[in-house]
Amino acid sequence: MDFRYLLSALPLLLQGLVVTVEATVLGMVLAGALGLLIAVIRLLRLPIVSRIMDFYILFVRSTPLLVQLFFLFYVLPWYGLTLSAFGVGVWGLGLHFAAYTAEVYRAGFEHVPKGQWEAARALSLSTVDTLTLVVFPQALRPVLPALGNYLISMFKDSSLLATITVYELLGVTRQLASATFQYTTLFTALGALYFLLAYPSSLAVRYAEARLGRR
């Protein structure tokens, strides 16, 4: 370990870490919103649309994230849809993990007793009010650990964005290592930075779960 070189390279590594965090947070927001929308569509069993969502989940979960990123980055521009490398990374992460969060939300909805649905129907609540006021608050707690796990998984999988020229943490590390050959120093620091951010995130998820449990 060359700690003197590590100190000089640390500002660049932290810049890459900022890009990693930004891509992860934006991707998780997108995955959470799309996953919830897909879960609601499947829950309501809307004709045709539900079948499309079923196929979407099956297709995304059956293909690697790396292949999906390459498709978005290299194929879509041929059809006139061009995004920045960072934008492709965020959408790639969001669309990929939306298929998983949709299944998590579905499990949460099934966790709510049927009597809650029947009571809401007896009170003449609309479908939107039933979902937002009755079902979703009760479904949130059991799905929170799984959503937290996917957040951490997305944080680690964001390293794949380096393959589409996004200079996130891994991309910056590889670029520095190829120029200086400080592989041991840089990749040890890379692993430490991933751990230092992922571990507190897991603790935060446990804390939020405990708070919701007490309420």
C-alpha positions as CSV (number, residue, x, y, z in Angstrom):
1,M,0.0,0.0,0.0
2,D,1.3,3.4,-1.0
3,F,-0.5,5.7,1.3
4,R,1.2,8.8,0.0
5,Y,-0.1,8.1,-3.5
6,L,-3.5,7.2,-2.0
7,L,-3.8,10.7,-0.4
8,S,-3.0,12.3,-3.7
9,A,-5.6,10.2,-5.6
10,L,-8.3,10.4,-2.9
11,P,-10.0,13.6,-4.4
12,L,-10.5,11.8,-7.7
13,L,-11.8,8.7,-6.0
14,L,-14.2,10.8,-4.1
15,Q,-15.4,12.5,-7.2
16,G,-16.1,9.1,-8.7
17,L,-17.9,8.1,-5.4
18,V,-20.2,11.1,-5.8
19,V,-21.2,10.0,-9.3
20,T,-21.8,6.5,-8.0
21,V,-24.1,7.8,-5.2
22,E,-26.0,10.1,-7.6
23,A,-26.6,7.2,-10.0
24,T,-27.7,4.9,-7.2
25,V,-30.1,7.4,-5.6
26,L,-31.7,8.4,-8.9
27,G,-31.8,4.8,-10.0
28,M,-33.5,3.7,-6.8
29,V,-36.1,6.5,-6.9
30,L,-36.9,5.5,-10.5
31,A,-37.0,1.8,-9.6
32,G,-39.2,2.4,-6.6
33,A,-41.7,4.5,-8.5
34,L,-41.8,2.3,-11.5
35,G,-41.9,-0.8,-9.4
36,L,-44.9,0.5,-7.4
37,L,-46.7,1.4,-10.6
38,I,-46.1,-2.0,-12.1
39,A,-47.3,-3.7,-8.9
40,V,-50.5,-1.6,-8.8
41,I,-51.2,-2.4,-12.4
42,R,-50.8,-6.1,-11.8
43,L,-52.8,-5.9,-8.6
44,L,-55.7,-4.3,-10.4
45,R,-55.4,-6.9,-13.2
46,L,-55.9,-4.4,-15.9
47,P,-56.5,-6.1,-19.3
48,I,-53.5,-6.4,-21.6
49,V,-51.4,-4.0,-19.6
50,S,-51.0,-6.6,-16.8
51,R,-49.9,-9.1,-19.3
52,I,-47.3,-6.7,-20.7
53,M,-46.0,-6.0,-17.2
54,D,-45.8,-9.7,-16.5
55,F,-43.6,-10.2,-19.6
56,Y,-41.5,-7.2,-18.7
57,I,-40.7,-8.6,-15.2
58,L,-39.9,-12.0,-16.7
59,F,-37.7,-10.6,-19.4
60,V,-35.7,-8.2,-17.2
61,R,-35.1,-10.8,-14.5
62,S,-34.0,-13.3,-17.1
63,T,-31.3,-11.1,-18.7
64,P,-28.1,-9.6,-17.3
65,L,-28.0,-6.0,-16.3
66,L,-24.8,-5.6,-18.3
67,V,-26.6,-6.7,-21.5
68,Q,-29.4,-4.3,-20.8
69,L,-27.0,-1.4,-20.3
70,F,-25.3,-2.2,-23.6
71,F,-28.6,-2.3,-25.4
72,L,-29.6,1.1,-24.0
73,F,-26.3,2.7,-24.7
74,Y,-25.4,1.2,-28.1
75,V,-28.7,0.2,-29.8
76,L,-31.2,2.9,-28.9
77,P,-29.2,5.7,-30.6
78,W,-29.8,3.9,-33.9
79,Y,-33.5,4.6,-33.4
80,G,-33.0,8.2,-32.5
81,L,-33.1,7.9,-28.7
82,T,-29.8,9.3,-27.4
83,L,-29.0,9.9,-23.8
84,S,-25.8,10.8,-22.0
85,A,-23.8,7.9,-20.5
86,F,-24.9,8.9,-17.0
87,G,-28.6,9.1,-18.1
88,V,-28.4,5.6,-19.7
89,G,-26.8,4.3,-16.4
90,V,-29.6,5.8,-14.3
91,W,-32.4,4.5,-16.6
92,G,-30.7,1.1,-16.9
93,L,-30.5,0.7,-13.1
94,G,-34.0,2.0,-12.6
95,L,-35.6,-0.2,-15.3
96,H,-33.7,-3.3,-14.2
97,F,-34.4,-3.0,-10.5
98,A,-38.0,-1.9,-11.1
99,A,-38.8,-5.5,-12.0
100,Y,-37.5,-6.7,-8.6
101,T,-39.1,-3.9,-6.6
102,A,-42.5,-4.7,-8.3
103,E,-42.3,-8.2,-6.9
104,V,-41.4,-6.8,-3.5
105,Y,-44.4,-4.5,-3.5
106,R,-46.7,-7.3,-4.7
107,A,-45.6,-9.4,-1.7
108,G,-46.3,-6.5,0.6
109,F,-49.8,-6.1,-0.9
110,E,-50.5,-9.7,-0.4
111,H,-49.4,-9.4,3.3
112,V,-52.3,-7.1,4.0
113,P,-55.3,-9.1,5.2
114,K,-58.2,-9.3,2.9
115,G,-60.4,-8.0,5.6
116,Q,-58.8,-4.6,5.2
117,W,-59.8,-4.5,1.5
118,E,-63.3,-5.5,2.4
119,A,-63.6,-2.9,5.2
120,A,-62.4,-0.2,2.8
121,R,-65.0,-1.4,0.2
122,A,-67.7,-1.3,2.9
123,L,-66.8,2.3,3.7
124,S,-67.1,3.2,0.0
125,L,-63.5,4.2,-0.4
126,S,-62.2,4.6,-3.9
127,T,-59.5,2.3,-5.2
128,V,-56.9,5.1,-4.9
129,D,-57.9,5.9,-1.3
130,T,-57.9,2.2,-0.4
131,L,-54.4,1.8,-1.8
132,T,-52.9,5.0,-0.4
133,L,-54.6,5.2,3.0
134,V,-55.2,1.6,3.9
135,V,-53.1,-0.9,2.0
136,F,-49.8,0.8,1.3
137,P,-49.0,2.0,4.9
138,Q,-49.5,-1.6,6.1
139,A,-47.5,-3.1,3.2
140,L,-44.6,-0.7,3.7
141,R,-43.0,-2.3,6.8
142,P,-42.6,-5.9,5.5
143,V,-41.1,-4.7,2.2
144,L,-38.7,-2.2,3.7
145,P,-35.9,-4.7,4.3
146,A,-36.1,-6.1,0.8
147,L,-36.1,-2.6,-0.7
148,G,-33.1,-1.7,1.4
149,N,-31.3,-4.8,0.2
150,Y,-32.0,-3.8,-3.4
151,L,-30.6,-0.3,-2.7
152,I,-27.4,-1.8,-1.5
153,S,-27.3,-4.2,-4.5
154,M,-27.9,-1.3,-6.9
155,F,-25.0,0.6,-5.2
156,K,-22.7,-2.3,-5.9
157,D,-24.1,-3.0,-9.4
158,S,-23.5,0.7,-10.3
159,S,-19.9,-0.4,-11.0
160,L,-21.2,-1.8,-14.3
161,L,-21.7,1.8,-15.5
162,A,-17.9,1.9,-16.0
163,T,-18.5,-0.3,-19.1
164,I,-20.5,2.5,-20.8
165,T,-18.0,5.2,-20.1
166,V,-19.5,6.6,-16.9
167,Y,-16.7,7.7,-14.7
168,E,-18.1,6.5,-11.4
169,L,-16.0,5.0,-8.6
170,L,-14.8,1.9,-10.5
171,G,-14.3,3.8,-13.7
172,V,-12.0,6.4,-12.0
173,T,-10.1,3.7,-10.2
174,R,-9.5,1.7,-13.4
175,Q,-8.3,4.8,-15.2
176,L,-5.9,5.8,-12.4
177,A,-4.6,2.2,-12.1
178,S,-3.9,1.9,-15.8
179,A,-1.9,5.1,-15.7
180,T,0.1,4.5,-12.5
181,F,0.0,0.7,-12.0
182,Q,-1.0,1.3,-8.4
183,Y,-3.4,-1.6,-8.5
184,T,-3.0,-2.8,-4.9
185,T,-3.4,0.7,-3.4
186,L,-6.3,1.8,-5.6
187,F,-8.4,-1.4,-5.6
188,T,-8.0,-1.8,-1.8
189,A,-9.2,1.8,-1.4
190,L,-12.1,1.0,-3.9
191,G,-13.3,-1.9,-1.8
192,A,-13.0,0.1,1.4
193,L,-15.1,2.9,0.0
194,Y,-17.8,0.5,-1.2
195,F,-17.9,-1.0,2.3
196,L,-17.9,2.3,4.1
197,L,-21.0,3.4,2.2
198,A,-22.9,0.1,2.0
199,Y,-22.6,-0.9,5.7
200,P,-24.1,2.3,7.1
201,S,-26.9,2.0,4.6
202,S,-27.7,-1.5,5.9
203,L,-27.8,-0.1,9.4
204,A,-30.1,2.8,8.3
205,V,-32.5,0.2,6.8
206,R,-32.6,-1.7,10.1
207,Y,-33.2,1.5,12.1
208,A,-36.1,2.5,9.8
209,E,-37.6,-1.0,10.0
210,A,-37.4,-0.8,13.8
211,R,-39.0,2.6,13.9
212,L,-41.9,1.4,11.7
213,G,-42.3,-1.6,13.8
214,R,-42.7,0.4,17.0
215,R,-45.3,2.6,15.3
